[in-house]
Amino acid sequence: MPFTRLSDLLGRSARKKGISAQVEAAMILEFFKRVTSTMFEKNARMAISPLHVRDGTLTVATLSPALAQELKLREREIIDGINAKLGRIAVSGLRFLS
């Protein structure tokens, strides 16, 4: 009997329940945290919070305009990292609130 990957089962279940968009948004927020964890020190990471995804744009809150600027400089790297972890292009841009 072949094994079914857990991620495949979860994906099917989410689609059946009509919550696949919410599940994907939660995954994007988590992947943002993972990608930025290698780029920033702990203090900076604590001042960055991914908020939501709409129409391919991830909105991120920061505690300072300087930190938002640093994220903007690394935007392509962050987006590429999220999309690579997701396995498809789901995020096309970042929006910052500071």
ABEGO torsion letter per residue (X at the ends): XBBBBAAAAAAAAAAAAGAAAAAAAAAAAAAAAAAAAAABBAAAAAABBBABBBGGBBBBBBABAAAAAAAAAAAAAAAAAAAAAAGBBABABBBBBX
